[in-house]
Amino acid sequence: MFGFKELLIILLIVLVLFGAKRLRTLGSDLGSAIKNFRKAVREGEEEGAAAAKEAGRLEGEERVIDAEVTHKEKDRA
């Protein structure tokens, strides 16, 4: 695709156009954005897992209630 010489020339052109300070700022901002994105994804996965666990717990409670009702109906018969 691109050789080392071509990439070096592109880097020099970008450096001349934007300047070293602005490139450093852009790199820092890009790194922060990626870090925040990963953090948000991780938090979303944790919330999803907690919600699934809670839903499973509620389903288990409903089953116990159903079993108790069935058991009481058998005692009455």
C-alpha positions, -999 to +999 in steps of 0.1 A: +000+000+000+022+029+013+059+025+017+079+040+045+090+070+024+054+079+015+043+078+051+072+099+062+063+125+035+027+126+046+037+130+082+060+159+074+032+176+054+007+172+083+033+185+107+039+216+086+002+222+081-009+218+117+022+223+138+037+201+165+016+216+194-017+211+176-008+175+167+001+168+203-033+182+214-051+162+187-034+130+199-043+137+235-079+145+227-082+113+205-067+092+233-092+107+259-121+100+235-111+064+231-106+059+268-140+074+276-157+053+249-142+021+263-153+031+298-188+037+286-189+004+268-177-014+299-202+003+321-230-006+297-220-042+297-220-042+335-254-027+337-267-052+312-253-081+332-268-067+364-302-063+347-301-099+334-291-112+368-320-093+384-344-106+358-333-141+364-337-136+401-373-123+396-381-153+374-369-176+401-391-160+427-421-163+404-414-200+400-413-205+438-446-187+442-462-209+415-449-240+432-463-229+466-497-223+450-497-256+433-486-273+466-515-256+485-540-267+459-529-303+463-534-301+501-569-289+496-579-317+473 
